Amino acid sequence: NIAKLEKVVKEGNSYGAQQMYKSITARYVSAERYSEALDILQAGSCIQLEHKQVTCGAELAVLFVDTLVKGNFRYDDEILDRIRRIYKKFPQTPVPQHLDLADDGDMQQLSETIAAAKTHLEGCSSFLKAAIKWSAEFGAHKSGSPEIHDMLAEYIYLESPEVDIARASLHFVRGKNPKKFSSILVNFLGKCYPGEEDLAIARAILLYLSLGNLRDANYVIDEVKKQAESKGICFPLSDLIQFIKYLLQTLQRDALPLFNMLRQNYKACIEREPAFNELLDKVAEKFYGVRRQSPLQGVFGDFFKVINCYDGRRIACGKLF
């Protein structure tokens, strides 16, 4: 079956092959022959991706993960290696060089490149997000395999038409390669808009801290500074970075009052990024046991304050009511 289907793809009939892959593997799954179904889906996704049929390849890759779930396959190194092999077949879009934006042909080329990058990113993200969910449910870390998080983070950073460091950071902090993440951040410092440098670093550190990971938070800020200096890239020295440095020192001891004082004193720079206050609430919960108030609690809390205030005025001014 694998050899026959590969021949169909190589002959240029990717869509026809896709329908055959799906129907054949559906029969294997129905018969609970999950290992054979996985072999066919892995081979199919790889051959489709090799032929730049990313939508077809990604669909088969997602079906590969679905079959892992249906077959109750536990997370292990062998399946992680199979996921990595599929991931490595996803193409990267080369950025056109020396374009003349006034030339219609160059603009068309740029538009096609951006569309291809979006398709690649959407397909790979669907596959790896499904794999992360499977890994969390079948034996990996509760937030999913760190290795798969690293794959997704790197692909997001490399393939996003517009550099999406915020989205990539969400996965890098759940990965296990802080040195690679530091290199990505330094690369971002060298090409981002002015004023975004300190936000990217602060976001990375706060994301680590919101997970209770003080060790990697300290490592990344030191490593980014070291790599930036070695490459002649300016490391930002803003109030926000000063806050992050003080915060890292504060979290090494039981100092909730100092933590709260820091948040108050650096309120203006923290509020440059709307998500930072929520991350700091998670940090307070992780390191000091401060329970976070849910949005509904806040709404109902304000509602009951108004009711109590109204009732108090009614009692005090009963004759008016």
Phi, psi and omega in degrees: 000316181297314181296318181296317182290322177299322179297320179298318179296314183295334177281356175100001181262068184295320182293316178299317178298321181301315180295324178290317177304313184293317182290319181293314182291330177298323178292319178297317180295318179300326178272006181060031174262069190291323182297318178295320178299318179297318180300315182292317182293321178295313179298318182294315180296320182293316182291324177294317180293323177299329180265018175064021175269074192291319180298314178295315181297319180293322179297317178291327178295319177294321177296328175301313180292319178303323180289326174301319180292311182297326180273002180055042178284130178280152178291129174205176185295327182293316179287324175302320179295323178293321177296319180295323180296319176295315181304317184292345177278345178293127184286157171251140185275118177292135180281125179300140182254149173055049180279144173257105186293348176272351181267127183299322180295317179294322179294322177296319179297317179297317180298318180293323179295316179296318179297319179295318180298319179296319179296315179300314183294317180297317181293312181294320179297318179300316180296309185288326176295320176297320179294322177297315180298315178300313184297324179293327183273343187235039166116353178273195176301152184300335177261011178103165182301124177301324180296320180288324174301319179297319178301312183294318180300314182295318182292321177301314183293319185281329191254347180297130179304322171245131186307122184246072184292330181295313181292320178297322182298324180304327181267324179301320183290342176263002178270196182227029180227069181298334178293318178295319178299319178299319179296320178297317179297319179295318176301319179295321180301328183282351183221007181275170177289148177304136180097349179266346186299308184290329177297318181296316180293313181298319180299315180300314182294316181293326176295316175300314183293326179294341175265002181080015186261080180288326182299307182289332176298314178294319181298314186294316182294323178291319182291321178297316179298317181295313181292322180297315180296321181291336180259005179072025179260134182291128173273127185296142179235053183271175176299325181295317178293323176299318177300315181299319180296315178296321181297315180299322177291320182295322184288352177278357178219169180278089188218060180300317178301320179292321176302312180295322179295321178298315180300321181289316183292330182252025184305317184298315182283330177296322184283002172295333179239113185306328185282347187295322180295322177294320177297320180293328174297320178293323177298315179299322179291317182293317188264334185234004177070020179281118181287134179279144177270128179287157178305321180293322177299320179296317180297311182290328177299314179295323181297314182290331175297318179296316180299315181296319179297317180298315181297322179296317179294325180294319178294317182291330185238046187305325184293332180284339182258000000 
